[in-house]
């Protein structure tokens, strides 16, 4: 009988302070779920986030309107799971894994939101490249199948557009896209404009907009990761894209501070930095398939050394930096190659590819070092042979790095164009 519940396991609401619901009596541990049954007949899910003496602290997973002192708190058995199956492709889910596209249920089996990363000693090494169809990345910041890399930038510099390009053009079999804390206006814009019908057909989109409760925004990241793990376990090569880790960290900051954690670094409690590796380490290689993780980081005030950006950069296997300066020059994607690095590129690119990429980087570095002299006309040609070469190659390199949002470039074509930029690759 589903309605039969032990009376001793129930509790009751005592008070609400801000977002926190304080209850007495429910037998539930941290991370477990309860239903708050209001006097008006509503059932509001909530999660246990801590305790204060004998009081249980809960945060709601829906709007808490209507909750009053004395309302029953009923613990629920089992853990939160997301319904998965092959018919999940092309669907849009909310932060708790429930369909929100009006096309009915998708569940064939349930996958837990919280899972352990693959064992470190059982992970195969990353040996193959994964094309994302963006020349600047495939050519100079080559991503490996099973790598985790971050896209770091301020707001309005083109992160979402770049994610859409990669989702449409990648050679991965399945895309899983987690939109955490996004503006509500941007969801349909991303799906219809940036992703498009072609990208959506082989994608699963998980979204929790900025107006959702902090716990829902937090769970959206784990829901997207669980969906990616399902397809990986079916033997697929999955591209997991998450926008953004910063808003995930902000949601955990809201939860932590509400539960009474002390603020540590710039207002972020310690639980934020403990939770980041638990999320990010779940992507990578496994014995069945792979999850290639691309995580965007919204740097606060364009400060790339702020706490969340610094912590994420230390966990991931590389970073792609987008700059406002390049965006202001109408240079898209606004990737600053000299500030970006892929830590697995040496293992997945052949010798000629690495030499060509090194030559392009060298030319860019030499040109940038003398850019002010060149702009004011103070440099005299012939004074520095390396600078003369950099000036000669600069226009071709800039053309290679620019790419229209609807422009597709496969990996072989990218390598041909890269070779055309610098000839034989010598500096």
C-alpha positions as CSV (number, residue, x, y, z in Angstrom):
1,X,0.0,0.0,0.0
2,X,1.6,3.2,-1.2
3,X,-0.2,5.4,1.3
4,X,0.9,3.4,4.4
5,X,3.6,5.3,6.2
6,X,5.0,4.6,9.7
7,X,3.7,7.4,12.0
8,X,7.0,7.5,13.8
9,X,8.8,8.6,10.6
10,X,6.8,11.7,10.1
11,X,7.6,15.2,11.2
12,X,6.0,18.6,11.2
13,X,6.9,22.0,10.0
14,X,7.9,24.4,12.8
15,X,8.9,27.5,11.0
16,X,10.4,29.0,7.8
17,X,13.3,31.4,8.0
18,X,14.1,32.8,4.5
19,X,14.4,29.8,2.2
20,X,15.0,27.4,5.1
21,X,12.2,25.1,6.4
22,X,12.7,23.9,9.9
23,X,10.9,20.7,10.9
24,X,10.7,18.5,14.0
25,X,10.5,14.8,13.9
26,X,11.1,13.4,10.4
27,X,13.6,10.5,10.3
28,X,15.7,11.5,7.3
29,X,19.4,12.0,6.8
30,X,21.3,14.7,4.8
31,X,20.5,14.4,1.1
32,X,17.3,12.4,1.6
33,X,14.0,13.7,0.3
34,X,10.7,14.5,2.0
35,X,7.2,15.5,1.0
36,X,5.7,18.5,2.8
37,X,1.9,18.0,2.8
38,X,0.1,21.2,3.2
39,X,-3.3,21.8,4.6
40,X,-4.5,22.7,1.1
41,X,-3.6,19.3,-0.2
42,X,-0.4,20.3,-1.9
43,X,2.7,18.1,-1.8
44,X,6.0,20.1,-2.0
45,X,9.2,18.1,-2.3
46,X,12.2,19.2,-0.1
47,X,15.7,17.9,0.6
48,X,17.3,17.6,4.0
49,X,20.4,19.8,4.0
50,X,21.4,19.7,7.7
51,X,20.4,19.8,11.4
52,X,20.4,22.3,14.2
53,X,20.2,20.5,17.5
54,X,17.0,18.4,17.2
55,X,15.6,20.4,14.3
56,X,15.8,19.1,10.7
57,X,16.7,21.8,8.1
58,X,15.1,21.4,4.6
59,X,15.2,23.3,1.4
60,X,12.3,23.1,-1.0
61,X,12.6,21.7,-4.6
62,X,9.5,23.8,-5.6
63,X,8.0,27.1,-4.6
64,X,7.2,27.0,-0.9
65,X,4.0,29.0,-1.0
66,X,1.3,27.6,1.2
67,X,3.5,25.9,3.7
68,X,2.4,26.6,7.3
69,X,3.5,25.5,10.8
70,X,2.1,22.1,11.6
71,X,2.2,20.7,8.0
72,X,3.3,17.1,7.8
73,X,6.8,16.2,6.6
74,X,6.9,12.7,5.2
75,X,10.3,11.0,4.4
76,X,10.5,9.3,1.1
77,X,12.3,6.0,0.4
78,X,15.0,5.7,-2.3
79,X,17.2,8.3,-4.0
80,X,16.4,10.8,-6.7
81,X,16.7,9.3,-10.2
82,X,16.3,10.5,-13.7
83,X,14.3,8.4,-16.3
84,X,16.5,7.4,-19.2
85,X,16.2,5.5,-22.4
86,X,17.1,5.7,-26.1
87,X,14.0,7.8,-26.8
88,X,15.5,10.6,-24.6
89,X,17.3,12.1,-27.7
90,X,15.7,15.3,-28.8
91,X,14.0,15.9,-25.5
92,X,14.2,18.8,-23.0
93,X,14.1,18.0,-19.3
94,X,13.9,20.2,-16.2
95,X,16.4,20.3,-13.4
96,X,14.9,17.2,-11.7
97,X,14.9,15.1,-15.0
98,X,11.2,15.5,-15.7
99,X,10.2,16.3,-19.3
100,X,9.2,19.9,-19.9
101,X,8.7,19.9,-23.7
102,X,5.1,18.6,-23.5
103,X,5.9,15.3,-25.3
104,X,5.2,12.8,-22.5
105,X,7.3,10.6,-20.3
106,X,10.6,9.1,-21.5
107,X,11.5,6.8,-18.6
108,X,12.5,3.2,-19.3
109,X,14.8,2.9,-16.3
110,X,16.1,5.2,-13.6
111,X,19.7,6.4,-13.3
112,X,20.8,7.9,-9.9
113,X,21.6,11.6,-10.0
114,X,24.6,11.0,-7.7
115,X,27.1,8.5,-8.8
116,X,30.8,7.7,-8.3
117,X,33.3,8.6,-11.0
118,X,35.0,5.7,-12.8
119,X,37.8,4.2,-10.9
120,X,41.0,6.1,-11.6
121,X,43.0,2.9,-12.3
122,X,40.4,1.5,-14.6
123,X,40.1,4.6,-16.8
124,X,41.7,4.0,-20.2
125,X,44.1,6.7,-21.3
126,X,43.0,9.4,-23.7
127,X,44.5,8.6,-27.1
128,X,42.0,9.8,-29.7
129,X,41.0,13.3,-30.7
130,X,37.4,14.4,-30.8
131,X,36.5,17.0,-33.5
132,X,34.1,19.8,-32.5
133,X,34.0,21.5,-35.9
134,X,35.6,24.7,-34.7
135,X,39.0,25.4,-36.5
136,X,40.6,27.3,-33.6
137,X,39.9,24.4,-31.2
138,X,40.5,21.4,-33.5
139,X,43.7,23.0,-35.0
140,X,45.4,24.6,-32.0
141,X,43.6,23.3,-28.8
142,X,42.7,19.8,-29.9
143,X,40.3,18.0,-27.6
144,X,40.7,14.3,-26.7
145,X,37.9,11.9,-26.5
146,X,37.1,11.8,-22.8
147,X,38.8,15.1,-21.9
148,X,37.4,17.7,-19.6
149,X,38.0,21.3,-20.7
150,X,36.6,24.7,-19.6
151,X,35.5,27.7,-21.6
152,X,36.4,30.8,-19.5
153,X,35.0,34.2,-20.3
154,X,33.0,37.2,-19.0
155,X,29.3,37.7,-19.9
156,X,28.2,38.4,-23.5
157,X,31.4,37.2,-25.2
158,X,29.9,34.2,-27.1
159,X,30.0,31.1,-24.9
160,X,26.5,29.9,-25.8
161,X,27.0,30.5,-29.5
162,X,30.3,28.5,-29.3
163,X,28.5,25.6,-27.5
164,X,25.9,25.6,-30.2
165,X,28.5,25.4,-32.9
166,X,30.2,22.5,-31.2
167,X,26.9,20.6,-30.6
168,X,26.0,20.9,-34.3
169,X,29.4,20.0,-35.7
170,X,31.0,17.5,-33.3
171,X,31.7,13.9,-34.3
172,X,30.5,12.7,-30.9
173,X,27.4,10.4,-31.1
174,X,25.3,12.1,-28.4
175,X,25.2,15.6,-26.9
176,X,24.0,16.3,-23.4
177,X,23.6,20.0,-22.7
178,X,23.0,21.3,-19.2
179,X,21.8,24.9,-18.9
180,X,22.2,25.8,-15.2
181,X,20.8,29.2,-14.1
182,X,20.1,30.5,-17.6
183,X,17.8,33.4,-18.3
184,X,14.3,32.0,-19.3
185,X,14.4,34.0,-22.5
186,X,17.6,32.2,-23.7
187,X,16.3,28.7,-23.6
188,X,14.2,28.7,-26.8
189,X,16.8,31.0,-28.4
190,X,19.5,28.5,-27.7
191,X,17.5,25.5,-28.8
192,X,16.1,27.0,-32.0
193,X,19.0,29.3,-33.0
194,X,22.2,28.1,-31.5
195,X,21.5,24.3,-31.4
196,X,19.0,24.1,-34.3
197,X,16.9,21.1,-35.4
198,X,20.1,19.2,-36.6
199,X,21.8,19.6,-33.2
200,X,18.6,18.8,-31.2
201,X,18.0,15.5,-32.9
202,X,21.1,14.0,-31.2
203,X,21.0,16.0,-28.0
204,X,19.3,16.0,-24.6
205,X,18.9,19.4,-23.0
206,X,18.5,19.8,-19.2
207,X,17.5,23.2,-18.1
208,X,17.0,25.0,-14.8
209,X,16.4,28.7,-15.2
210,X,17.6,31.4,-12.9
211,X,14.2,31.8,-11.2
212,X,14.2,28.1,-10.1
213,X,15.0,27.2,-6.4
214,X,18.7,26.9,-5.7
215,X,18.4,23.1,-5.2
216,X,16.8,22.6,-8.6
217,X,19.6,24.6,-10.3
218,X,22.1,22.4,-8.4
219,X,20.4,19.2,-9.3
220,X,20.3,20.2,-13.0
221,X,24.0,19.7,-13.3
222,X,23.9,16.3,-11.7
223,X,20.9,15.3,-13.9
224,X,22.7,16.2,-17.1
225,X,25.8,14.2,-15.9
226,X,23.6,11.2,-15.0
227,X,22.0,11.3,-18.5
228,X,25.5,11.5,-20.1
229,X,26.5,8.5,-17.9
230,X,23.6,6.4,-19.2
231,X,24.6,7.0,-22.9
232,X,28.2,6.3,-22.0
233,X,27.3,3.0,-20.4
234,X,25.5,2.1,-23.7
235,X,28.9,2.4,-25.4
236,X,28.4,5.9,-26.8
237,X,30.9,8.7,-27.1
238,X,29.1,11.6,-25.3
239,X,29.8,15.3,-25.5
240,X,28.6,16.8,-22.2
241,X,28.3,20.6,-22.3
242,X,27.4,22.6,-19.2
243,X,26.7,26.3,-19.0
244,X,27.7,27.2,-16.5
245,X,29.8,25.8,-13.6
246,X,29.8,29.3,-12.0
247,X,26.0,29.3,-11.6
248,X,26.2,25.8,-10.2
249,X,28.7,27.1,-7.6
250,X,26.5,30.0,-6.9
251,X,23.5,27.7,-6.2
252,X,25.6,25.6,-3.8
253,X,26.8,28.9,-2.1
254,X,23.1,29.8,-1.6
255,X,22.4,26.3,-0.1
256,X,25.5,26.3,2.1
257,X,25.0,29.8,3.5
258,X,21.3,29.1,4.2
259,X,22.3,25.9,6.0
260,X,24.6,27.9,8.2
261,X,28.0,27.3,6.6
262,X,30.6,30.0,7.2
263,X,31.6,32.0,4.1
264,X,35.2,31.3,3.2
265,X,36.6,32.7,-0.1
266,X,34.8,35.7,-1.5
267,X,31.6,34.5,0.2
268,X,31.8,30.9,-1.1
269,X,31.5,28.3,1.7
270,X,33.8,25.3,1.8
271,X,31.2,22.9,0.4
272,X,31.4,24.7,-3.0
273,X,35.0,23.7,-3.5
274,X,34.3,20.1,-2.1
275,X,31.4,19.7,-4.5
276,X,33.1,20.8,-7.7
277,X,35.4,17.8,-8.2
278,X,32.5,15.4,-7.4
279,X,30.7,16.9,-10.4
280,X,33.6,17.4,-12.8
281,X,35.4,14.1,-12.2
282,X,32.4,12.1,-13.3
283,X,33.2,12.9,-17.0
284,X,36.0,11.1,-18.7
285,X,36.9,7.7,-20.2
286,X,35.4,4.5,-19.0
287,X,35.7,0.9,-20.1
288,X,32.4,1.1,-22.0
289,X,32.4,4.6,-23.6
290,X,33.4,8.2,-22.9
291,X,32.1,11.5,-21.7
292,X,34.0,14.5,-23.1
293,X,33.1,17.4,-20.8
294,X,33.0,21.0,-21.9
295,X,32.2,23.4,-19.0
296,X,31.7,27.1,-19.2
297,X,33.0,29.3,-16.4
298,X,31.6,32.9,-16.1
299,X,34.5,34.8,-14.7
300,X,33.5,37.5,-12.2
301,X,34.4,40.9,-13.5
302,X,36.6,39.3,-16.2
303,X,39.0,38.2,-13.4
304,X,40.3,34.8,-14.5
305,X,41.9,34.2,-11.1
306,X,38.6,34.6,-9.1
307,X,38.0,31.6,-6.7
308,X,35.6,29.4,-8.8
309,X,37.6,29.9,-12.1
310,X,40.8,29.1,-10.3
311,X,39.4,26.0,-8.7
312,X,37.8,24.7,-11.9
313,X,41.0,25.3,-13.9
314,X,42.9,23.2,-11.5
315,X,40.5,20.3,-11.9
316,X,40.0,20.3,-15.7
317,X,42.3,19.1,-18.4
318,X,42.6,22.4,-20.2
319,X,41.0,25.8,-20.7
320,X,39.8,27.9,-23.6
321,X,39.8,31.6,-22.9
322,X,37.3,34.0,-24.6
323,X,38.2,37.7,-24.4
324,X,36.1,40.8,-24.6
325,X,39.0,42.5,-26.6
326,X,38.7,40.0,-29.5
327,X,34.9,40.1,-29.4
328,X,35.1,43.9,-29.6
329,X,37.1,43.5,-32.8
330,X,34.3,41.3,-34.3
331,X,36.7,38.3,-34.0
332,X,34.5,35.3,-33.4
333,X,34.8,32.8,-31.8
334,X,36.7,35.2,-29.5
335,X,39.3,32.5,-28.5
336,X,42.6,33.9,-27.2
337,X,44.8,31.1,-28.3
338,X,47.9,32.3,-26.4
339,X,46.0,32.1,-23.1
340,X,44.4,28.8,-23.8
341,X,45.8,25.2,-23.6
342,X,44.6,21.7,-24.1
343,X,46.6,19.4,-21.7
344,X,45.9,16.2,-23.8
345,X,46.7,17.6,-27.2
346,X,50.3,16.2,-27.1
347,X,48.8,12.7,-26.7
348,X,46.2,12.9,-29.5
349,X,47.8,15.0,-32.2
350,X,50.5,13.6,-34.6
351,X,53.9,15.1,-35.0
352,X,53.1,17.3,-38.0
353,X,50.0,18.7,-36.4
354,X,51.8,19.6,-33.2
355,X,54.6,21.4,-35.2
356,X,52.1,23.4,-37.2
357,X,50.2,24.4,-34.1
358,X,53.5,25.4,-32.4
359,X,54.4,27.5,-35.4
360,X,51.1,29.4,-35.4
361,X,51.4,30.0,-31.6
362,X,55.0,31.3,-32.1
363,X,53.9,33.7,-34.9
364,X,51.0,35.0,-32.8
365,X,53.2,35.5,-29.8
366,X,55.9,37.4,-31.7
367,X,53.3,39.6,-33.4
368,X,51.5,40.4,-30.1
369,X,54.8,41.3,-28.4
370,X,55.5,44.0,-31.1
371,X,51.9,44.9,-31.9
372,X,52.1,48.5,-30.4
373,X,55.2,49.2,-32.5
374,X,53.5,47.9,-35.7
375,X,50.3,49.8,-35.1
376,X,52.1,53.2,-34.7
377,X,54.3,52.5,-37.7
378,X,57.5,52.4,-35.7
379,X,58.7,49.0,-36.8
380,X,61.1,49.0,-39.8
381,X,60.8,45.9,-42.0
382,X,64.0,43.8,-42.1
383,X,65.0,44.6,-38.5
384,X,63.8,41.3,-37.1
385,X,63.4,38.2,-39.4
386,X,61.1,36.4,-36.9
387,X,58.8,39.5,-36.7
388,X,58.9,39.9,-40.5
389,X,57.6,36.3,-40.8
390,X,55.0,36.9,-38.1
391,X,53.7,39.9,-39.9
392,X,53.6,38.0,-43.2
393,X,51.6,35.1,-41.7
394,X,49.4,37.2,-39.5
395,X,46.5,37.9,-41.9
396,X,46.2,34.2,-42.8
397,X,46.3,33.1,-39.2
398,X,43.6,35.6,-38.2
399,X,41.4,34.4,-41.1
400,X,41.9,30.8,-40.0
401,X,40.9,31.6,-36.4
402,X,37.7,33.4,-37.4
403,X,34.7,31.2,-38.2
404,X,31.0,32.0,-38.9
405,X,28.4,30.4,-36.7
406,X,27.0,28.4,-39.6
407,X,30.4,27.5,-41.1
408,X,31.3,23.8,-40.7
409,X,34.9,22.6,-40.8
410,X,35.8,18.9,-40.5
411,X,39.1,17.8,-38.9
412,X,40.9,17.0,-42.2
413,X,39.9,20.4,-43.7
414,X,41.1,22.2,-40.5
415,X,44.5,20.5,-40.8
416,X,44.8,21.5,-44.5
417,X,44.0,25.1,-43.7
418,X,46.3,25.1,-40.7
419,X,49.2,24.0,-43.0
420,X,48.3,26.6,-45.5
421,X,48.7,29.3,-42.8
422,X,52.3,28.6,-42.1
423,X,53.6,26.6,-45.0
424,X,55.9,23.9,-43.7
425,X,55.5,24.9,-40.1
426,X,58.8,26.4,-39.6
427,X,59.3,29.7,-37.7
